[in-house]
């Protein structure tokens, strides 16, 4: 099961999987959710809805079950990820920024649920200014992958109309 980061969806819309170019990608995501394999977290949805564009319309049309809300059962993971972020060797403010974004909930809820995070970010363990999702995932034992690797693993296929 996968939790998708906003950067994956925004980049897909803006580049390789535009709604007018590869509508099958968006249909596949919706079906993968119905099949219980693809989700995102409420904070990522908020980031996308703020865009006021075709992607926000698509996201708004998805069922509420696509947008996972934090649950009481997520509390230990939220605490563990927060403790790691504030103790990690980043410059002042990096942890605050991370904890104020959907990235924090994405990593925490993936840890709590045993899901894999899908992101465009690359690890940057030597970074001092910004906590990257893969580094947070690696620190707390959450698997992560790229969109392309998820699509390959899931056997996604997009045909011509």
Rosetta silent file (secondary structure, phi, psi, omega in degrees, C-alpha in Angstrom):
SEQUENCE: XXXXXXXXXXXXXXXXXXXXXXXXXXXXXXXXXXXXXXXXXXXXXXXXXXXXXXXXXXXXXXXXXXXXXXXXXXXXXXXXXXXXXXXXXXXXXXXXXXXXXXXXXXXXXXXXXXXXXXXXXXXXXXXXXXXXXXXXXXXXXXXXXXXXXXXXXXXXXXXXX
SCORE:     score description
SCORE:     0.000 S_00000001
   1 L     0.000  150.570 -171.545    0.000    0.000    0.000 S_00000001
   2 E  -129.582  145.737  168.622    1.185    3.482   -0.824 S_00000001
   3 E  -116.159  123.455 -173.378    0.843    7.040    0.473 S_00000001
   4 E   -98.944  133.427  177.619    1.486    9.584   -2.275 S_00000001
   5 L   -80.025  154.071 -179.506    3.199   12.924   -1.696 S_00000001
   6 H   -60.417  -35.838 -177.801    1.854   16.108   -3.249 S_00000001
   7 H   -61.367  -31.584  178.166    5.013   16.603   -5.335 S_00000001
   8 H   -64.889  -46.959 -177.377    4.290   13.365   -7.196 S_00000001
   9 H   -70.909  -40.564  179.554    0.800   14.472   -8.178 S_00000001
  10 H   -65.049  -45.471  179.025    1.791   18.047   -9.016 S_00000001
  11 H   -64.858  -39.476  178.100    4.702   16.899  -11.175 S_00000001
  12 H   -59.461  -46.193 -179.827    2.516   14.281  -12.874 S_00000001
  13 H   -63.394  -42.037 -174.640   -0.050   16.933  -13.764 S_00000001
  14 H   -80.540  -17.826 -173.781    2.570   19.413  -14.986 S_00000001
  15 L  -129.911 -102.589 -167.867    4.721   16.988  -16.966 S_00000001
  16 L   -67.546  -26.454 -172.585    4.473   13.333  -17.960 S_00000001
  17 L  -124.255   40.195  177.917    0.877   12.585  -16.967 S_00000001
  18 L   -50.773  146.357 -177.849   -1.099   15.718  -17.803 S_00000001
  19 L   -55.816  -35.630 -178.850   -4.840   15.190  -17.598 S_00000001
  20 L   -83.568  -17.024 -175.931   -5.193   15.814  -21.339 S_00000001
  21 L   -95.201  -46.462 -177.072   -2.173   13.666  -22.249 S_00000001
  22 L  -134.672   69.843 -179.917   -2.498   10.525  -20.088 S_00000001
  23 H   -61.728  -24.113  178.906   -5.964   10.414  -18.541 S_00000001
  24 H   -62.760  -28.036  176.707   -5.392    6.711  -17.926 S_00000001
  25 H   -62.218  -46.092 -177.352   -2.852    7.581  -15.234 S_00000001
  26 H   -70.322  -36.581  175.047   -5.485    9.427  -13.214 S_00000001
  27 H   -64.698  -40.000  179.253   -8.005    6.655  -13.807 S_00000001
  28 H   -62.898  -45.030  178.568   -5.400    4.133  -12.646 S_00000001
  29 H   -58.304  -46.565 -179.752   -4.761    6.091   -9.425 S_00000001
  30 H   -61.779  -42.385  179.873   -8.483    6.272   -8.691 S_00000001
  31 H   -69.525  -38.732  177.964   -8.911    2.543   -9.367 S_00000001
  32 H   -61.865  -33.264  174.835   -5.813    1.658   -7.328 S_00000001
  33 H   -67.891  -47.966  179.284   -7.432    3.502   -4.448 S_00000001
  34 H   -55.879  -35.625  179.284  -10.722    1.627   -4.898 S_00000001
  35 L   -78.462   -1.760  176.053   -8.628   -1.558   -4.843 S_00000001
  36 L    82.581   24.429 -175.874   -7.142   -0.426   -1.500 S_00000001
  37 L  -112.516  -21.601 -173.575   -3.570    0.219   -2.706 S_00000001
  38 E  -131.044  132.392  179.987   -3.159    3.995   -3.077 S_00000001
  39 E  -146.396  176.506  165.162   -3.949    6.792   -0.643 S_00000001
  40 E  -143.733 -178.709 -179.065   -2.634   10.120    0.557 S_00000001
  41 E  -107.541  157.668 -174.995   -2.978   12.040    3.804 S_00000001
  42 H   -55.788  -37.821 -178.341   -5.331   14.912    4.578 S_00000001
  43 H   -67.746  -33.473  174.951   -2.513   17.473    4.828 S_00000001
  44 H   -67.675  -41.251  177.421   -1.318   16.595    1.311 S_00000001
  45 H   -59.038  -43.590  178.799   -4.885   17.004    0.074 S_00000001
  46 H   -58.951  -41.784  178.227   -4.983   20.474    1.658 S_00000001
  47 H   -61.319  -41.649 -177.779   -1.785   21.417   -0.202 S_00000001
  48 H   -71.704  -43.172 -179.396   -3.286   20.252   -3.494 S_00000001
  49 H   -62.933  -27.581  178.589   -6.687   21.876   -2.982 S_00000001
  50 L   -66.547  -17.770 -179.134   -4.947   25.204   -2.378 S_00000001
  51 L   -71.221  -25.709  178.167   -3.781   25.090   -6.012 S_00000001
  52 L    57.398   38.427 -176.993   -7.262   25.771   -7.374 S_00000001
  53 L  -128.611 -165.434 -178.666   -6.489   23.974  -10.639 S_00000001
  54 H   -61.861  -35.805  177.633   -7.379   20.795  -12.531 S_00000001
  55 H   -66.295  -40.516  178.872   -5.467   18.697  -10.002 S_00000001
  56 H   -66.173  -34.861  175.889   -7.413   20.209   -7.119 S_00000001
  57 H   -65.380  -43.147  178.186  -10.659   19.424   -8.959 S_00000001
  58 H   -61.154  -47.246 -178.577   -9.525   15.827   -9.475 S_00000001
  59 H   -62.689  -41.230 -179.644   -8.540   15.507   -5.820 S_00000001
  60 H   -63.312  -28.016 -179.175  -11.806   17.022   -4.651 S_00000001
  61 H   -81.387  -10.909 -179.685  -13.684   14.396   -6.693 S_00000001
  62 L   -74.880  150.848  179.505  -11.879   11.512   -4.947 S_00000001
  63 L   -64.906  155.000  179.390  -13.711    9.698   -2.154 S_00000001
  64 H   -56.473  -29.086 -179.318  -12.961   10.705    1.425 S_00000001
  65 H   -65.907  -17.686  176.849  -11.304    7.324    1.914 S_00000001
  66 H   -70.983  -26.807 -171.193   -8.499    8.462   -0.439 S_00000001
  67 E  -108.452   92.976 -173.962   -7.577   11.189    2.071 S_00000001
  68 E   -73.708  126.037  175.663   -6.436    9.584    5.315 S_00000001
  69 L   -87.165  149.098  174.538   -7.044   11.600    8.467 S_00000001
  70 L   -62.533  140.685  179.057   -4.701   11.180   11.434 S_00000001
  71 L  -116.048  164.543  176.490   -6.073    8.652   13.918 S_00000001
  72 H   -57.395  -33.789 -179.926   -5.361    8.094   17.597 S_00000001
  73 H   -67.073  -14.908  177.914   -3.408    4.994   16.535 S_00000001
  74 H   -82.923  -12.054 -173.873   -0.987    7.299   14.652 S_00000001
  75 H   -54.088  -46.759  179.278    0.078    9.083   17.867 S_00000001
  76 H   -61.284  -38.622  178.741    3.146    6.898   18.585 S_00000001
  77 H   -70.420  -40.867  176.532    4.411    7.344   15.021 S_00000001
  78 H   -59.009  -42.846  179.481    3.732   11.076   15.052 S_00000001
  79 H   -66.019  -44.634 -178.732    5.703   11.308   18.284 S_00000001
  80 H   -62.159  -44.779 -179.666    8.580    9.149   16.997 S_00000001
  81 H   -66.928  -41.062  178.440    8.950   11.136   13.777 S_00000001
  82 H   -63.285  -43.874  178.257    8.755   14.455   15.650 S_00000001
  83 H   -60.425  -42.240  178.027   11.393   13.320   18.156 S_00000001
  84 H   -63.222  -45.941 -175.708   13.681   12.298   15.314 S_00000001
  85 H   -60.362  -43.633 -177.006   13.148   15.591   13.445 S_00000001
  86 H   -76.416  -20.542  179.352   13.980   17.813   16.409 S_00000001
  87 H   -96.926  -11.070 -179.213   17.041   15.750   17.386 S_00000001
  88 L   -70.729  154.533 -174.073   18.443   15.347   13.858 S_00000001
  89 L   -81.096   62.113  176.629   21.432   17.527   12.916 S_00000001
  90 L  -107.003  160.370  176.383   19.603   20.143   10.857 S_00000001
  91 L   -64.984  157.733  179.151   19.820   23.916   11.117 S_00000001
  92 L   -55.681  133.281  178.896   17.400   25.719   13.344 S_00000001
  93 L   100.742  -23.822 -178.789   13.996   25.898   11.711 S_00000001
  94 H   -63.744  -44.200  179.662   14.335   22.787    9.518 S_00000001
  95 H   -66.286  -41.781  179.020   12.440   20.624   11.991 S_00000001
  96 H   -60.071  -42.821  179.134    9.779   23.283   12.510 S_00000001
  97 H   -63.757  -46.969  179.916    9.249   23.540    8.763 S_00000001
  98 H   -59.425  -46.426 -176.396    9.078   19.755    8.361 S_00000001
  99 H   -69.148  -16.616 -179.368    6.637   19.355   11.260 S_00000001
 100 L   -95.193    3.770 -176.608    4.364   22.043    9.802 S_00000001
 101 L  -115.757  172.395  175.466    3.934   20.311    6.440 S_00000001
 102 H   -65.136  -21.389  179.810    2.163   17.302    5.028 S_00000001
 103 H   -57.408  -42.489 -179.892    5.552   15.556    4.848 S_00000001
 104 H   -59.663  -46.451 -179.516    5.463   14.962    8.613 S_00000001
 105 H   -71.140  -35.970  178.506    2.030   13.330    8.447 S_00000001
 106 H   -59.385  -50.953 -179.516    2.928   11.381    5.318 S_00000001
 107 H   -66.439  -44.708 -177.077    5.964    9.758    6.963 S_00000001
 108 H   -64.197  -46.917 -178.526    4.235    9.299   10.326 S_00000001
 109 H   -70.471  -33.293  175.081    1.068    7.740    8.954 S_00000001
 110 H   -63.435  -40.098  177.987    3.056    5.514    6.585 S_00000001
 111 H   -63.893  -45.554 -177.951    5.017    4.292    9.613 S_00000001
 112 H   -64.223  -39.076 -174.970    1.855    3.703   11.584 S_00000001
 113 H   -92.440  -12.532 -175.790    0.091    1.858    8.744 S_00000001
 114 L    76.233   28.179 -179.505    3.083   -0.011    7.320 S_00000001
 115 L   -94.935  168.545  175.902    2.696    1.741    3.940 S_00000001
 116 E  -103.003  134.281  177.145    5.318    2.908    1.445 S_00000001
 117 E   -84.776  135.375  175.957    5.724    6.637    0.762 S_00000001
 118 E  -108.711  119.863 -176.326    5.804    7.670   -2.903 S_00000001
 119 L  -145.069  158.960  173.049    7.825   10.846   -3.459 S_00000001
 120 L   -89.408  -16.250 -176.249    9.920   12.645   -6.048 S_00000001
 121 L   -65.497  151.049  175.957   12.424   13.686   -3.391 S_00000001
 122 L  -111.103  151.112  177.707   15.861   12.116   -3.243 S_00000001
 123 L   -61.238  144.675  175.851   17.763   11.440   -0.038 S_00000001
 124 L  -145.320   65.830 -173.059   20.069   14.240    1.064 S_00000001
 125 L   -61.904  -19.275  178.826   21.443   13.071    4.411 S_00000001
 126 L   -89.747   -2.939  179.058   24.107   15.790    4.419 S_00000001
 127 L   -62.675  141.633  176.485   21.523   18.546    4.011 S_00000001
 128 L  -111.905  -19.165 -171.858   21.404   20.967    6.900 S_00000001
 129 L   -93.047  -29.004 -172.201   18.608   23.250    5.738 S_00000001
 130 L  -143.625  135.680  175.729   15.725   20.928    4.885 S_00000001
 131 L   -83.505  120.096  178.151   14.487   17.535    5.992 S_00000001
 132 L   -90.624  145.360 -178.759   13.816   15.417    2.925 S_00000001
 133 H   -54.146  -47.824 -179.186   11.099   12.772    2.998 S_00000001
 134 H   -60.155  -35.044  179.206   13.449    9.869    2.120 S_00000001
 135 H   -68.706  -41.068  176.232   15.793   10.831    4.963 S_00000001
 136 H   -64.019  -43.762  178.050   12.930   10.962    7.448 S_00000001
 137 H   -59.116  -48.400 -179.172   11.653    7.628    6.121 S_00000001
 138 H   -60.710  -38.180 -176.904   15.074    6.035    6.414 S_00000001
 139 H   -67.851  -30.892 -175.750   15.502    7.342    9.961 S_00000001
 140 H  -114.440   12.977  172.960   12.241    5.836   11.240 S_00000001
 141 L    77.124   34.461  178.695   12.074    2.674    9.144 S_00000001
 142 L  -105.939  127.168  176.366    9.504    3.650    6.528 S_00000001
 143 L   -70.058  148.595  177.235    9.931    2.328    2.985 S_00000001
 144 E  -141.723  158.517 -177.862    9.797    4.890    0.187 S_00000001
 145 E  -153.724  172.396  174.711    9.845    4.765   -3.590 S_00000001
 146 L   -92.203  166.233  176.477    9.470    6.862   -6.721 S_00000001
 147 H   -60.200  -47.121 -177.190    6.323    7.116   -8.798 S_00000001
 148 H   -61.518  -41.172  179.165    7.889    5.175  -11.670 S_00000001
 149 H   -67.309  -37.203  176.202    8.983    2.348   -9.393 S_00000001
 150 H   -62.461  -46.583 -178.942    5.517    2.166   -7.835 S_00000001
 151 H   -61.370  -40.699  177.344    3.914    2.014  -11.278 S_00000001
 152 H   -64.076  -48.242 -178.697    6.321   -0.752  -12.366 S_00000001
 153 H   -59.701  -39.280 -177.440    5.774   -2.745   -9.168 S_00000001
 154 H   -82.881   -7.332  179.070    2.006   -2.409   -9.515 S_00000001
 155 L    69.780   31.183  179.903    2.055   -3.337  -13.205 S_00000001
 156 L   -64.870  141.070  177.177    0.326   -0.139  -14.298 S_00000001
 157 L  -138.923  135.652  179.353   -0.323    0.149  -18.039 S_00000001
 158 L  -122.489  113.364 -176.829   -1.678    3.127  -19.941 S_00000001
 159 L   -93.291  170.375  176.274   -2.969    2.413  -23.442 S_00000001
 160 L   -82.761  142.420  178.922   -3.768    4.662  -26.355 S_00000001
 161 L   -79.591    0.000    0.000   -7.343    5.774  -26.784 S_00000001
